[in-house]
Amino acid sequence: MQLDDELIPTERIGLVVWQLWHQRALTTVEIAELAGVTRAGAWAMMDKLSRKLPIVLMDGVWRVMEGE
C-alpha cells in the first residue's frame, strides 16, 4: 500500500500497526516505504511502539506476538 499524499505521524503509525495486526510481518525497509520515512525513522518508530504493544523484531521482521 503506497499513498501519494503526505501523511501526518499519527497516520503513518496507524498504517503500520494496521498492517501488522492483519497478519502481515514487515521488515524495517518495508515499514519505511509504507510510512514514507527513512529506515532509521522506521526503526525508531517500531522501537517505541514495541515498548507498549506486543510487537517484536524476530529474524529481521517485525510482527505481532502470537496470541496477542
C-alpha positions in Angstrom: 0.0 0.0 0.0 1.6 3.2 -1.1 0.0 6.6 -0.7 0.6 9.7 -2.7 -0.5 12.2 -0.1 1.8 13.4 2.7 1.0 11.6 5.9 0.9 13.0 9.4 2.8 11.0 12.1 -0.4 9.5 13.5 -1.5 8.2 10.1 2.0 6.7 9.5 1.8 4.8 12.8 -1.8 3.7 12.2 -1.0 2.3 8.7 1.9 0.2 10.1 0.0 -1.1 13.1 -3.0 -2.0 11.0 -0.8 -3.9 8.6 0.9 -5.8 11.4 -2.3 -6.7 13.2 -3.8 -8.1 10.0 -1.3 -10.9 9.8 1.4 -9.2 7.9 5.0 -9.2 9.0 7.1 -6.3 7.8 10.8 -5.6 7.5 12.1 -2.2 8.7 12.6 -1.3 5.0 9.0 -2.2 4.1 7.8 -0.1 7.1 9.9 2.9 5.9 8.4 2.6 2.4 4.9 2.2 3.8 5.1 5.1 6.2 7.2 7.4 3.9 10.1 7.7 6.4 13.8 6.8 6.4 14.9 3.3 7.5 16.3 4.9 10.7 12.9 6.7 11.3 11.0 3.4 10.8 13.3 1.6 13.2 12.9 4.3 15.8 9.1 4.2 15.4 9.0 0.5 15.8 11.3 0.5 18.8 8.9 2.9 20.5 5.8 1.0 19.5 7.2 -2.3 20.7 7.7 -0.9 24.2 3.9 -0.7 24.8 2.4 -3.1 22.1 3.1 -6.8 21.6 5.2 -6.2 18.6 8.6 -7.9 18.3 11.5 -8.0 15.9 12.4 -11.6 15.1 14.9 -12.6 12.3 14.8 -9.1 10.8 11.0 -9.0 10.6 8.6 -7.0 12.8 5.4 -8.9 13.8 2.7 -9.1 16.4 3.5 -11.7 19.1 1.4 -14.9 18.8 -1.7 -14.9 21.0 -1.9 -11.1 21.3 
